[in-house]
Amino acid sequence: MKLRNLHKLILLSFLAVAGLYIASCANETSTAGKAKTPTEAYEQLFNAVKSKNTENIKRVMSKATLSFAEGVAGQQKKEVSKVLENGFHRSTMTDKLPPMRDERVKDKWGAVEVYIQKESKWEDVRFVMEDGGWKLAIGETWNGSYKSPGKSRSIRERENANAAGNGDLVPYGNGNLNTNVKPIVIDPMKGKKVK
């Protein structure tokens, strides 16, 4: 009798764990594509790319981006899943989530900078608010409808570095200068022209 109760307990424990796992998977797919911020949307994209979950990758992309992906797939004669596998960004090709900074939002447009370790530089990743969540805006960038929410921090830093530089540099000479003319040299001791 004790053995029978032990089997029931093990079966019940297994069902509880399986139920929690299924619930967590369902929760993961239901939140993909419903990001409240561009930073959260990038995290969802990164996690979907790392888990090779094409459906979740699609959920975090705008309609225009999915249309763009289909066009690229047709042009390259590949499956759409192959085109989407890296999420259109080099920054997703790392083992762990890269550093992010400078989230900017204006109206329905957003962006966040993501650090690319191999190149030691920041990449601006663009998003659009669509269907109640922030989505990757590659399609909007390519069709020209993306509206920047403002300059990225890396651009502002470069502009500040340029503005802080020397303003008293001697400009380059005129390349159209006639070099066949001999200058007139005056001898300061005699006050006469010297040839």
C-alpha positions as CSV (number, residue, x, y, z in Angstrom):
1,M,0.0,0.0,0.0
2,K,2.9,2.4,0.8
3,L,4.4,1.7,-2.6
4,R,1.2,2.7,-4.3
5,N,1.0,6.0,-2.4
6,L,4.6,6.7,-3.4
7,H,3.8,6.1,-7.1
8,K,0.9,8.6,-6.7
9,L,3.1,11.1,-5.0
10,I,5.8,10.8,-7.8
11,L,3.2,11.1,-10.5
12,L,1.6,14.1,-8.9
13,S,5.0,15.8,-8.5
14,F,5.9,15.1,-12.1
15,L,2.5,16.5,-13.3
16,A,3.0,19.6,-11.2
17,V,6.5,20.2,-12.6
18,A,5.3,19.6,-16.1
19,G,2.4,22.0,-15.6
20,L,4.7,24.7,-14.3
21,Y,7.0,24.2,-17.3
22,I,4.2,24.5,-19.7
23,A,2.9,27.6,-18.0
24,S,6.3,29.2,-18.1
25,C,6.6,28.4,-21.8
26,A,3.2,29.8,-22.5
27,N,4.0,32.9,-20.5
28,E,7.3,33.4,-22.5
29,T,5.5,33.3,-25.9
30,S,2.7,35.5,-24.8
31,T,5.1,38.3,-23.6
32,A,7.3,38.1,-26.7
33,G,6.3,41.1,-28.9
34,K,4.6,42.9,-26.0
35,A,7.6,44.8,-24.7
36,K,6.9,47.9,-22.7
37,T,10.2,49.6,-23.6
38,P,12.7,49.4,-26.5
39,T,15.2,47.9,-24.1
40,E,12.8,45.1,-23.1
41,A,12.1,44.5,-26.8
42,Y,15.8,44.1,-27.5
43,E,16.1,41.6,-24.6
44,Q,13.2,39.6,-26.1
45,L,14.8,39.7,-29.5
46,F,18.2,38.5,-28.0
47,N,16.5,35.7,-26.1
48,A,14.5,34.5,-29.1
49,V,17.7,34.5,-31.3
50,K,19.6,32.6,-28.6
51,S,16.9,30.0,-28.3
52,K,16.5,29.8,-32.1
53,N,12.8,30.4,-31.7
54,T,11.7,31.7,-35.0
55,E,8.1,32.3,-33.9
56,N,9.3,34.6,-31.0
57,I,11.7,36.3,-33.3
58,K,8.8,37.1,-35.6
59,R,6.7,38.4,-32.6
60,V,9.3,41.0,-31.8
61,M,9.5,42.3,-35.4
62,S,7.2,44.9,-37.0
63,K,5.0,44.0,-40.0
64,A,7.2,46.0,-42.3
65,T,10.3,44.2,-41.0
66,L,8.6,40.8,-41.6
67,S,7.7,41.9,-45.1
68,F,11.3,43.0,-45.6
69,A,12.6,39.6,-44.4
70,E,10.3,37.8,-46.8
71,G,11.6,40.0,-49.7
72,V,15.2,39.3,-48.7
73,A,14.5,35.5,-48.4
74,G,12.9,35.5,-51.9
75,Q,15.9,37.4,-53.3
76,Q,18.4,35.1,-51.7
77,K,16.3,32.0,-52.3
78,K,16.4,31.1,-48.6
79,E,13.8,30.3,-46.0
80,V,12.5,33.2,-44.0
81,S,13.7,31.5,-40.8
82,K,17.3,31.6,-42.1
83,V,17.0,35.3,-42.8
84,L,15.6,35.9,-39.3
85,E,18.0,33.7,-37.4
86,N,20.3,36.5,-36.1
87,G,17.5,39.1,-35.7
88,F,19.1,41.4,-38.3
89,H,21.7,42.6,-35.8
90,R,25.4,41.7,-35.2
91,S,24.9,42.4,-31.5
92,T,22.8,39.2,-31.1
93,M,25.8,37.1,-32.2
94,T,27.3,36.9,-28.7
95,D,26.9,34.4,-25.9
96,K,25.4,36.8,-23.3
97,L,23.2,39.8,-23.5
98,P,25.4,42.8,-24.5
99,P,25.4,46.1,-22.5
100,M,22.7,48.6,-23.5
101,R,22.4,52.3,-22.9
102,D,20.6,55.5,-24.1
103,E,17.1,54.4,-24.7
104,R,15.2,57.1,-26.6
105,V,11.5,57.3,-27.3
106,K,9.5,59.9,-29.2
107,D,5.9,59.3,-30.2
108,K,5.8,55.7,-31.6
109,W,9.5,55.5,-32.4
110,G,12.3,54.3,-30.2
111,A,15.9,53.3,-30.2
112,V,18.5,51.9,-27.8
113,E,22.3,51.6,-28.2
114,V,23.7,48.1,-27.9
115,Y,27.5,47.4,-27.5
116,I,29.2,45.2,-30.2
117,Q,32.2,43.7,-28.4
118,K,34.0,42.5,-31.5
119,E,34.0,46.0,-33.0
120,S,34.3,47.9,-29.7
121,K,31.4,50.2,-30.8
122,W,27.8,51.0,-30.0
123,E,25.1,50.0,-32.5
124,D,21.8,51.9,-32.6
125,V,18.9,49.4,-32.7
126,R,15.6,50.9,-33.9
127,F,12.0,50.1,-32.7
128,V,8.4,51.1,-33.5
129,M,5.4,50.8,-31.2
130,E,3.0,48.4,-33.0
131,D,0.1,46.2,-31.8
132,G,0.7,47.1,-28.1
133,G,4.4,46.4,-28.0
134,W,7.8,47.7,-29.2
135,K,8.9,45.9,-32.3
136,L,12.2,45.9,-34.3
137,A,11.9,48.5,-37.1
138,I,14.3,47.3,-39.8
139,G,11.5,47.4,-42.4
140,E,10.7,51.0,-41.5
141,T,14.3,52.0,-41.7
142,W,14.6,50.5,-45.2
143,N,11.4,52.0,-46.5
144,G,12.2,55.4,-45.1
145,S,9.3,55.8,-42.8
146,Y,11.4,55.5,-39.5
147,K,11.5,58.8,-37.5
148,S,14.5,59.1,-35.2
149,P,13.6,59.7,-31.6
150,G,16.8,61.8,-31.3
151,K,20.6,61.5,-31.7
152,S,22.2,58.6,-30.1
153,R,24.7,59.0,-27.2
154,S,27.6,57.9,-29.4
155,I,26.8,60.5,-32.1
156,R,26.5,63.2,-29.4
157,E,29.8,62.2,-27.9
158,R,31.5,62.4,-31.3
159,E,29.9,65.8,-32.0
160,N,31.1,67.1,-28.6
161,A,34.6,65.8,-29.2
162,N,34.7,67.6,-32.6
163,A,33.4,70.8,-31.0
164,A,36.1,70.7,-28.3
165,G,38.9,70.4,-30.9
166,N,41.2,73.3,-31.9
167,G,39.3,75.9,-33.9
168,D,42.6,77.8,-34.7
169,L,44.0,75.3,-37.2
170,V,45.4,76.7,-40.4
171,P,43.2,75.7,-43.3
172,Y,44.6,73.9,-46.3
173,G,45.8,76.2,-49.1
174,N,43.9,76.7,-52.4
175,G,44.7,73.9,-54.8
176,N,44.1,76.1,-57.7
177,L,47.0,78.4,-56.9
178,N,49.0,79.4,-60.0
179,T,52.6,78.2,-59.2
180,N,54.2,79.8,-62.3
181,V,54.2,83.2,-60.7
182,K,57.5,84.1,-59.1
183,P,57.1,86.1,-55.9
184,I,58.7,89.5,-55.5
185,V,61.3,89.5,-52.7
186,I,62.4,92.8,-51.2
187,D,65.8,92.9,-49.5
188,P,65.1,94.5,-46.1
189,M,68.6,95.9,-45.9
190,K,68.5,97.8,-49.2
191,G,64.8,98.3,-49.7
192,K,65.1,97.1,-53.3
193,K,63.6,94.3,-55.3
194,V,65.8,91.2,-55.6
195,K,65.4,88.9,-58.6
